[in-house]
Amino acid sequence: MTDPSTIELPSPPSFRLDGRTALVAGASSGIGLGCAVALADAGARVVLAARNLPRLEALTTAFRERGWLADALALDVADVAATARAVSERGPFDVLVNSAGLARHGPAAETETADFDAVVDLNLRGAYFLTQAVARGLIAAGKPGSLITLSSQMGHVGGVDRAVYCASKFAVEGFTKAMAIEWGGHGIRVNTLCPTFVRTPLTQPTFDDPNRVRWIEDKIKLGRVGEVSDVMGGVVYLASDAAALVTGTALMVDGGWTAD
């Protein structure tokens, strides 16, 4: 009979983030706020970043009242130069979660250049250079880190009226893989988190359209749309040591949409 005292059991990795600082861009509402709450609850000091400073300051107070570590940072990710300065001054950040994003949906044959530029400027250009800025700070400090961009299932499939949005998110998936290759030697992991349709103020116009709701419910194999809470576990996983060997990939939180 085997003596139980001689059995060596593996030690599970920790999902805790104590002692780490996380920058969450787009933290004022919706998925970004949910991610900030999840990281703070896991022990991280969270810097909530967005354009609406009064809103961020109110959220920071609410976080601190819960016993969480939080600060506010006015940040427009589309302003690349200002973002780089802010990250340099406030960093280095152990974790980045970029949830800042924009959607302007419509038929591809009717896309206006102004709408294309606005979506790409924030979803792609802003995301790229924010990720670069945080990585530069980590490399200079000789620290590892986890850089996460909120992408979408629409970075892996197509959708009606979503050509521009899909283009921006497919591009995010591409730079994520390339950056993961370049920065792996520094211990910097780069991944995307890809939700399905999640109920937020940004997506409400879609849910107001019965035809779109039928399309969504038909595609999601689990039979329901996403809630902000569905994304929170994934972001803690990617930020933590539990995902220590995960880089250059996309974590799908899509209810099986992309399983087809």
Number of C-alpha atoms within 10 A of each C-alpha: 3 6 6 7 6 7 8 7 6 6 6 8 11 11 18 19 21 14 10 18 23 27 29 28 29 25 30 26 18 18 26 26 22 21 29 32 22 20 32 27 20 16 18 26 24 29 26 27 27 23 17 16 16 12 15 24 18 12 21 20 16 13 19 13 10 11 12 20 18 23 18 24 21 19 20 19 27 22 15 20 13 13 20 19 12 15 21 15 10 12 19 23 25 24 29 24 28 28 27 25 24 16 19 15 17 16 11 12 8 8 16 11 8 8 16 18 13 16 23 22 20 21 28 23 19 22 28 21 18 26 22 15 22 24 29 18 20 22 16 9 11 12 15 19 28 26 29 25 28 25 30 26 24 23 21 16 12 14 10 12 16 18 19 22 25 22 19 27 26 20 17 23 23 13 18 23 18 12 21 21 15 11 18 15 10 15 18 23 29 30 27 27 24 23 25 24 26 22 16 15 10 14 13 12 10 15 17 10 10 10 10 14 15 11 11 19 15 13 20 19 16 13 12 14 19 19 17 18 14 18 24 19 16 18 22 23 18 26 28 21 17 15 16 16 10 17 24 19 16 23 19 21 21 25 19 15 21 16 10 6
